């Protein structure tokens, strides 16, 4: 992680699982970000107790309410981030918040598809980066002395999944996850569009598969995944250090 040098990072879905793990490891870095913004639906609620316990120990941690399907909540979160940054930009936006329901092809509903898409593929990641936080990402890129794309300069990292792969269709016989799979495929396409649109502004855009991780979602596939949350995040942070121009617009496992 020595190469990952960012002044500010925003992580969504930061109250549990991968999001919480990313926040923890960022705070533990030898040279941690000056600001780590941990966003989740209710940072004062029962499901965010670990975040609450971290805050007194880390003055650079700011817990922020953010409902990724609510435009007003997103705008309010962006305003809080902007206030803390005091005129500087946001280097790294990690779109991690999401939901998934184990529903088969025959029992999938329009309501569930709409809910999952609103979180992963439309109102969440696109609105977050395009309308609310894009000006802060642009400012970070403009303030960088480097002409090369990197996470240290300005980057959008969308948390995707191998189950969104049209070619591989992993674990179909164990769990179908129709809406989740489709939303991840759409998120990968969105990442590609973001890379094309934001390259001129100096912003790197990449989708990451965190691996098969020992969490509720991973365990439901019918086997014990090989990676702990810590192992997954250590691997992803190492990858973030190495991302460059050649990686923008790609999906990385």
N, C-alpha and C positions, 0 to 999 in steps of 0.2 A: 504493500500500500504506500510505499515511500513516494511513488510518483504522483499520487492523487493529492494535489494541493489546491483546495478550493476555499474561498473566503466564506461562501454561503451555500447552504443546501436546503431544499425543501423536500420532505418525504410525506406522501399521502398514505392513508391507511396505516398510520404509525403507532397505533395502540396495541397491535398484536402481530404475531407471526413474522413474516419477512420484513414488513415495515418497521416494527419495533426492533428487530434484530439489526437492521441497517442503522437505525438511530444509535443504538448501543455501540456498535463497532465504530461509527464515525466519531462518537464522543471519546472512545478509547484510543484513537490514533495518536501517535507521538506528536503530530502537529495537527490537531483537530480544526475543523472549520471555525471561523470566528462566530458564525451563526449556524445553528442547526434548527430548522423550523420543522416541528413534528406536528403534522396535521391529521386530525381524525374527527369523527362525527361529534363525539362528546368527550373532550379531554379531561373533564371533571367527573365523569361517570365511573361506574364500577368496572367497566371493561378497559379502562385506561389507568388502572392503579399503578402499574409499573412505570408508566410515563410520569405520573405524579410523584413517585418516589425518586425518579432521576433528576427532576427539575432543581431541587435544592442543592444537589451536588454539582451541577453543571450550569454555571451562569450563562453559558453560550447556548443553552437549550431553551427554545421558546415553543410552548405547546399552544396550538392554534385550533379553534373549532373550524371544521370544514366538512360540509356535506356536498360531495362532488356532483350531485344531481340537482343542486339548488343554486341558481344564478346569483341570488343575493348573498348567500353564504360564501360563494367563491369570491365575489367582489370584496366582501368584508375581510376575508383572509388575505387577499392581495394587498389591501390597504394596510393591514397590520404588518405584513412583511416589509412593505415599502417604508413604513414608519421606522422600523428597526434598522433598515439598511442605510437610512439617512443620506440618500442621494447616490449610493453605489448600486451595482446591479446584482442579480441573482445568478450564480454560476451554474448550479446543478438542480434540475427539477426531476425528481423520481416519482413517476405516476404509478403508484402501487395499489391504491384503494380499489376494492372490488368485491363481488359476491359470486357465488356459484351454487346451483341447486342440482342434486342428482335426479334428473328427469330423463326418461327415455324418449325415443323418437315418437312413440305412440301416445305418450301422455304429456308431451310438451304443450304449453299454452301460450297464447299471444301475450297475456299479461306478464308471464315470467320472462319471455323473450324481451319484451319492452323494458322490464326492470333491469335485466342484466346488461342489455345494450346501453341503456342510459348511464350505467356506471362505467362500463369498460370502453365502449366504442364511440359514443357520441358526446353527450353532455359533459361527461367527466374529462377524459384526456384532451379532447379537442378544445373545449372551452377553457380549461385550465391554462394550456400553453398558448393558445391563439389569442384570446381576448383579455385575459386577466394578468398573466405573468409574462407574456411575450415582451412587453416593454422593458421589464427588469432583466430578462435574458439578453435582449439587444444591448442594453446599457453595459452589462458585464462584458459582452463580446467587444464592444467599442472601447472599453477601458483596458483591454488586454494588450500587452506589448507584442503578443505572438500573432502571426498571420495564419497559423495552422489550427485546424479544428481539434478540440480536445475537451474533456470534461473539466479541466482546470480553467478553460476559457469560458465556455457556455454550452450547456448540453441539456437535452430532453431525453430521459431514459424511460421508456414505457415497459412496464413489467408484463411480459407476454407469457406464452406457454407452448410447449411442444405439442400439446393436444390441439392447438389451432392449425397445425400443419395439414394441408390438404393431401400432401404426398404420403405422409406416414400414418395418419389416423391411429395414433397409439392408444392401446388399452380399450379398444372398442368393445371387445367381448366382456370386459369387466365393468366398465362404467361409460355411459354414452355422453352425458353432459352436453346435450345438444346446443342450448343457448350459449353456454360458456365457450364451447369450441368455436361456434360461429362468431362470437364477439371477439375472440382472440385473433381469428383470421382477419376480421375487420380492423382490429387494432394494428396488426402488422401492416396492412395497407395504409392506414392513417400515418404510421411512422414513416413509410416511404414518401407519402405526400409532404409531410412535415420536412423531411430532409431536402426535398426539391425546393420547397418554398422558403426555407430558412437558411439554406447554405449561404446565400448572398449576404446574410446578416451575421455570418460567423458562428452559427449555432449548429452543433452536432446533434443528430437525432438517431437513436438506435433502440431496437426492441430486444429485450433479454429474456431467455428462458432460465429460471433459477435452478433448474435441475429437478429431480424427483425428491421432494423434501418431506420430512416427517412432520406433517401437520394434518389437521382434520381432512383437508381436501385430498392430500396425497395418500393418506391411509385408506380413503374410501375406494381406491382403485383395486383393492383386493390383495394387496401385498404391502410389506413394510418397505417404504422408500429407502434408498441407500444413504441419503444425505440428511444430516441434522441441519437445523436452521443456521447455526453458526458456520458450518462447513459451506453451505450454499452462499451465504453472504460474504464470507472470506474470498471465495472464488469469484463472485461478481465484482467485488471491490478491486480485486487484482485485475480483472478484465477492464474495468473503468479506467484504470491507470494507463492502459495500453491503447485505448480507442483513439482513432485518428481519422483523417479525411477518407481513407478507404473503407471505413466502417459505417459512415453515415448512411442511413436508409436501409441497413441490413438487420436481419434477425439472427441473433447469436445464441447458441446453446452453450 
